[in-house]
Amino acid sequence: MVRAMSPELIGILSVGVALAGLVLRLSARIDGIEDRLASVEQRLARVEGLLEGLGLSGRVAPATGD
């Protein structure tokens, strides 16, 4: 004898599938954001290095004991 799924069970399964799809999409977006942030951090480090090389880093040199 084959039993049909109840409407409640179908609803619960549908919500579960929808939530799983959202989690997968959000995970992919977060991975993309992390990649872009890493790229920005690398670029910022390069700019900071260039500014420091030009003496424009904005950091105060430590005082010498002259």
N, C-alpha and C positions, 0 to 999 in steps of 0.2 A: 504494500500500500504506500503510495507516494503522498507526502504531506506538503501542502503549499505553504510558502512562507507567509507569516502574518504581516499586515501592513506596518506594524510597529517595528518588526525586525528589518523589513526593507528600509524603513526610514532611518533606523540606527546605522545600518550598513552604508546607506547613501551619505549620511553625515560623516562617517568614518573615512570613506573614500574621498570626499570633498576636503576634509581636513588634511589627509595625507598629501593630496595634490597641492594644497596651500603650503605645507611644510616644505615640499620639494622645490616649489617656486621661490619661496623665501630663502631657502638655503642657497640656491643658485644666485640670487641677487646679492646675498651677503658675501658670497665668494667673489663676485664681481667687484663689489665695493672694497673688499680687502685688497684685491689686486690693484685697483686704482689708487688706494691710499698708500700702498707700498711704492707705487710709481711716484706719487707726489712727495713722499718722504725722501726718495732718492734724489729727486730734482732739487728739493730744498737743501739737502746736505751738500749738493754740488754748488748751489748758489752761496751757501754759507762759507764753503771752502774758498770760493772765488773772492768773496768779500773779505775774508780773513787774510788772504794773500795780498790784497790791496791795502790792508790796514784799515778797512772800513767795517770791521765786525761789530763795532759798538761796545766792545768789551774793554774795560779799563785794564791796562797792563799792571801787573803787581808792582808795588813800590819797592824800590831797591834801597838798600841800607847805606847810601852814600853819605 
